[in-house]
Amino acid sequence: MSNVSLSLLLAFILAHGQVLLGGTIPEFYDNSWAELFQQGNLGNEETLSRVGAALAQLQNNQHKEIPFDEKTENELQQAEGIDELKDEESFVLQLPQNIGQAPGIALDPLNRLVLFHRSDRIWDEFSFDENNHLNRSLGIIPNTTIAVIDTESGAVLEEYGKSMFYMPHGLTIDAHGNSWVTDVGSHQVHKLDKDFKLIMSLGEKLVPGADDKHFCKPTDVAIASTGEFFVADGYCNSRIMKFDKDGKLLSQFGKPDSSETPKNGEFLVPHSLTLIEDLNLLCVADRENERIQCFSAGLEGAQHQHRRAYVPTGTFFTKAENIGRVFAIREKEHFLVGVTNQDQGSQLESQVFVMDMNTGRANSFAKGLENAHALAISDNGDIYVSQIEPNQIVKFSISTNEN
């Protein structure tokens, strides 16, 4: 399926309902982002024009738009219909009982779904002490913790990861097929080759910390084509760390919240990362602050290298938009896809949202997920969401007549 087709699929989700922010530039964008927006330098012009044409024709207001802050300028547009695109279909991939909580999911270069799971281990209130040390009674998980899944049947094709991890969390697969995982139990980040053999480990095993050599429950990794990578650290440290391809620390930024109204660059559990390399952007799911923050990534040779690293470019979603805690974000073709979970003490449902980063339009669908934690997007637009308790993978497929 072509890149244009993928863009159309994701644009379809956006257009099923009124759109947020219209074609205006939200007030939270900085000048450099606004300038790029106005110049149309955010993507391939041909692709964007076709996506724009599709958005202009779509209709059927079936999905609920994401609520927004009344202070944000509101120019809602009503979409009209296009015959080629149909509604999304969802089904649950049935997994064997030996696969437990799967907080990390990704697609490999062969379009197989890879799960980073906890086998029979459960993260509960007894797993760590008050100083974030893993409970001594919990040793290394002796069973397999990595499963390669057929995306059509849900059949387990391969299994790996015996006696390697303590409390699996995040999983990202780079363009070369290497898997980058975070283990909140051992407070480490690991790089595995395409055969899931260990290449590199960062952090001191089972020792939490906040200096340059330690992590404290790291959550996710984002990798650039240059080999540079970012680590969200994580449940304790409220920071993002940037490393070169050999694991040398280059820089870090972020700090804990300082008030009831968090500022840019402050985090309360940075839980997921996605790197939009051609825009030189790193986006962070700031989970407990119920928002997404994006920063210029400062990548070597990036198209927009004139922008300083780690300058906030805008908080795309904030707590005011009432979407709940953002657990995971991923990006395809300049569409930011995310999954949220219930806000504690509220009636908000888990949901999937899609935002067109070229226009600022956003919409949500797939209400009613249970304890959604992670997501992955295939090249043809299928979206996979992992749920914890029940331990399931939900697949959303959006069909076209072309498909």
Secondary structure, DSSP 4 states (H G I P E B T S, - for coil): --HHHHHHHHHHHHHSS--SSTTS--TTS-HHHHHHHHHT-SS-HHHHHHHHHHHHH-----SPPPP--TTS----------TTEEEEEEEEEP--TT-----EEEE-TTS-EEEE--TT----TTSB-TTSPBPTT-----S--EEEE-TTT--EEEEE-TT--SSEEEEEE-TTS-EEEEETTTTEEEEE-TT--EEEEES-TT---SSTT--SSEEEEEE-TTS-EEEEE-SSS-EEEEE-TTS-EEEEE-EE--SSSPPTTEES-EEEEEEEGGGTEEEEEEGGGTEEEEEE---TT-TTTTSPTT-EEEEEE-GGG---EEEEEEEETTEEEEEEEPPTTS-PPEEEEEEETTT--EEEEEEEESSEEEEEE-TTS-EEEEETTTTEEEEEEEEETT-
